[in-house]
Amino acid sequence: MQNPRRPEGNGAVATAVAAWALLGGALLLAVVVMNVASVLGTLVGLPVPGDFEMTEMGVAVAAFAFLPYCQMTRSNVTADIFTQSAGPRTLALLSLLGSVIALLFALLMLWRMYDGMLDQKTYDYETSILQIPVWMAYVPVLASLALLAVAALTTLVQDVRRLSNGGSHD
């Protein structure tokens, strides 16, 4: 059984996924530090302007950055109570189905978010206080979704191999 905290395999995809998740974590940490600075600054009359805007964009970008990692580590929500007595072949088949759904979800979201970014850019939407173009937040989200698609394809290949081995993890 793989370690649930590390991506399966040690290739370029697993390395990229782990690095991207760490960047998402660093972004989330920066958002927390900025919020603490804003709260403390408010106490002395020096709040951080646009903290709400940056929090909104930063948390969204960070959340998407974690999706490929969740796929590669197979840490998505599962209903193990229904599969605890299933055999290895059934588990492998269900895992394969999950990888297919994750791939389709990633591609659908990539397509729709790309269209959303184009709309934001066309209509020149900006944040109210800092005047940051909203479409800029879509760029790392699109990168996350593309990496999610690659991660889902990677787990799909692993699942096909596993299923062809009768469901064993070898």
CORGIHU-V846610 format. One line per field, one symbol per residue. psi: psi as a letter, one per 30 degrees, with the letter a starting at -180 (. if undefined). burial: + if it has 16 or more other C-alpha atoms within 10 Angstrom, else -. A space follows every 10 residues. Layout:
psi = ???
burial = ???
This chain:
psi = klkffkkklg aeeeeeeeee eeeeeeeeee eeeeeeeeee eefggiljkg eeeeeeeeee eeeeffeeee eefhglklif ffgfglleee eeeeeeeeee eeeeeeeeee eeeeeeeeee eeghklleef hkkefeffef eeeeeeeeee eeeeeeeeee eeefggflg.
burial = -----+++-- --++--++-+ ++-++-++-- +--++-+++- ------++-+ +++++-++++ ++++++++++ ++++------ -------++- +++-++-+++ -++-+++-++ --++--+--+ ---------- -+-++-++-+ ++++++++++ ++++++-+++ +++--++---
